[in-house]
Amino acid sequence: MKETYPLFLKINARTRVIYNSLQWIIQVQTNPKARWKNIYFIASDLKMLWASLEEIGVSPPKKLAKAINNPSLTFKAWFNKKHPSGSYTT
């Protein structure tokens, strides 16, 4: 059975950020028919997520970057706000 995780952010056609209950996961796709490949697992904060995206040569959309006014927001704090029960269903 194929497990899918919720989408946190679609950067472009070949880069996205998904998440599970432990972390954000940056994925890339080499071509439209290829499988998504996990390249970074970030459980710290948005600042590290942005830095990881910049390291692979992509930036989050400016509108989103401006909307997020707390780059020190941790994954755990974000997840608990989005999923108060502490879990989610896929």
PyMOL commands that set and color helices and strands:
alter all, ss='L'
color gray80, all
select helices_A, chain A and resi 46-55+62-67+75-82
alter helices_A, ss='H'
color red, helices_A
select strands_A, chain A and resi 7-12+15-19+24-28+37-42
alter strands_A, ss='S'
color yellow, strands_A
deselect
rebuild
show_as cartoon
